[in-house]
Amino acid sequence: MEVLKASEQALNAGALTELLVDVADDYEVTLCPSGATDTLAVTVHLPADKQRELLTRSAGITK
């Protein structure tokens, strides 16, 4: 859980900013604790015309 908390903080501090430059207006990462299946949820706020470009870059985000 501590690793997920640290990841949430780092991502919200701007760790994805470079990856999403010129694509997204903003993003937010939320820790979703639920026992053995704790997850991080990423919400990306972007203009409609940038949605297709985000899909292209999504491979980089998951790495």
N, C-alpha and C positions, 0 to 999 in steps of 0.2 A: 504494500500500500504506500509505503514511503517513496518508492520509485515512481509510482503513478502521481503522487502529490508533487514531487519535484518536477516531473515532466509537465504537468499541468501549469505549474508556475513558470517554467522556462518557455513554454509555448505561448502563454499569455503575455510574457515579457517581450515577445517579438521574434521568437525563434523561426517562425514560418514567414515572417515579413519578406525576406529576400526571395523566397520561392514564389510568393504571391504578388510580387511587385508588378504593377501595371495590369493586374488581373482583378484583385479583390479590393473592395473599399475597406474592409475590416474583417476580423475573425475572432472567435471566442472558443476556448477549450474548457470543457467542464468535466470534472471527475464524477463518474457515476458508480459509486460503490454499491455492490450487490452481492457480497460474499465471495464465492469462488470465481465469479465472472465479472470482476471489476473492470470497467472500461473507461476510456476517455472519449467524449463526444466532441467533435469539431464542427462548429457552425461557421460557415463562410458567408459573408455578406458581399454580394457582387452585383454589378449591373447585369441586366438580362443579356446584353450582347457579349458578355464575358463568360457566360456559363459554359459554352463549348470549349473555350480556351482552357478553362479550369480542368475539364475532363482530360485534356491532352497532358496537362501537367500533373495529374493525379498520381501517376506512376512514381514521380519524384517524391511526393508527399508520403506515400506508403513506405518508401525505403527509409 
